[in-house]
Amino acid sequence: MEIYRHPRAPQVEQLLAACDLPASDLSPGQLEHFFACGAADAPRGVVGVELYGQVALLRSLAVAADCRGTGCGKALVAEAERYARLRGVTRLYLLTTTAGRFFERLGYAPAARESAPDDIRRTPEFSILCPSTAAFMVKRL
């Protein structure tokens, strides 16, 4: 499965909307740290990383319904982790309302929201966009 960087904003936003994920806080700078699989004009999966020194937020993993179970999500997460590791990230955090079991299979563990580093707490995903009931998870890279 081919993974590429810098998917175009309209396609990312369209896929996120189709998967009921927020996109209102996406900026061109953040999209520099996004990856996709599938055709450039119609990606079938996307994921992003927000870098904050040694910690980062894995965000916006979205896979088109007809591609789930094909390895696209797993490949995207692996590429995002590799990218983060190369940039000195030692802990990768995420929030999810629906994919906790998927992330547990990839080595992420539940964490207390109170344990979130300040940089992660200040992200719109943590502070505004994701409900307080979202699972907060972490993986040491």
C-alpha positions in Angstrom: 0.0 0.0 0.0 1.5 3.3 -1.1 1.5 6.1 1.5 2.2 9.7 0.5 2.6 13.0 2.3 0.8 16.3 1.8 -2.7 15.3 0.7 -4.7 18.2 -0.6 -6.9 20.1 1.9 -10.2 19.6 0.1 -9.7 15.9 -0.2 -8.7 15.6 3.5 -11.6 17.7 4.6 -14.0 15.6 2.5 -12.8 12.3 3.9 -12.9 13.6 7.5 -16.4 14.8 7.0 -17.4 11.4 5.6 -16.0 9.8 8.7 -17.6 12.3 11.1 -14.3 13.7 12.2 -13.6 17.4 12.8 -11.6 19.5 10.3 -12.4 23.0 11.4 -9.0 23.5 13.0 -6.9 22.3 10.1 -4.4 24.7 8.7 -2.0 24.5 5.8 0.9 24.1 8.2 -0.8 21.1 9.9 -1.4 19.5 6.5 2.3 19.4 6.0 2.3 16.6 8.5 -0.5 14.6 7.0 -0.3 11.3 5.1 -2.7 9.6 2.8 -3.2 6.4 0.9 -5.0 6.0 -2.4 -5.2 8.3 -5.4 -4.1 12.0 -4.9 -7.5 13.2 -6.2 -9.4 10.8 -4.0 -7.5 9.5 -1.0 -9.0 6.5 0.7 -7.4 7.2 4.1 -5.6 10.0 5.9 -3.8 10.7 9.2 -2.0 13.6 10.7 0.6 14.3 13.3 0.9 17.5 15.4 4.5 17.8 16.6 5.3 19.4 20.0 8.9 18.6 20.7 9.2 15.1 22.3 5.4 14.6 22.3 2.9 14.6 19.4 -0.8 14.2 18.8 -1.9 11.6 16.2 -5.0 13.0 14.7 -7.6 12.6 12.1 -7.2 9.0 11.2 -10.0 8.5 8.6 -10.4 5.5 6.3 -13.2 5.4 3.7 -15.8 2.8 4.7 -15.1 0.6 1.7 -11.4 0.4 2.5 -11.6 -0.5 6.2 -10.1 -3.9 7.0 -7.6 -3.6 4.1 -4.6 -2.4 6.1 -4.8 1.2 5.1 -5.4 2.5 8.6 -2.6 0.4 10.1 -0.2 1.5 7.4 -1.0 5.1 7.9 -0.5 4.9 11.6 2.8 3.1 11.1 4.0 5.9 8.7 2.9 8.6 11.1 4.8 6.9 14.0 7.9 6.6 11.9 7.7 10.2 10.9 7.2 11.3 14.5 10.1 9.1 15.7 12.4 10.6 13.1 11.5 14.1 14.5 12.4 13.1 18.1 9.0 12.3 19.4 9.0 9.8 22.3 5.3 9.7 23.2 2.5 9.9 20.7 -1.0 10.7 22.1 -4.5 10.5 20.5 -8.1 10.9 21.3 -10.8 8.7 19.9 -14.5 8.1 20.3 -14.8 5.0 18.2 -11.4 3.3 17.5 -10.0 2.5 20.9 -9.7 -1.2 20.2 -8.0 -0.6 16.9 -5.4 1.6 18.6 -4.9 -0.9 21.5 -4.0 -3.5 18.9 -1.3 -1.1 17.6 0.2 -0.7 21.0 -1.6 2.4 22.4 -2.7 2.3 26.0 -5.4 4.3 27.8 -4.1 7.3 29.7 -5.8 9.6 32.2 -6.6 13.0 30.6 -5.1 14.7 33.5 -1.7 13.2 32.6 -1.7 15.0 29.2 1.3 17.2 28.6 0.4 20.9 28.4 1.1 21.1 24.7 -1.4 18.3 24.0 -4.0 19.9 26.4 -3.8 23.2 24.4 -4.7 21.6 21.1 -8.2 22.2 19.8 -8.7 18.4 19.5 -8.1 18.0 23.2 -9.6 21.2 24.5 -12.6 21.8 22.2 -13.3 19.4 19.4 -13.2 16.0 21.0 -15.8 15.3 23.8 -14.5 14.7 27.3 -15.8 11.1 26.9 -13.3 10.4 24.2 -10.6 7.8 25.0 -7.2 9.4 25.6 -4.4 7.1 24.6 -0.6 7.1 24.4 2.2 5.1 22.9 5.9 5.3 23.7 7.9 5.3 20.5 
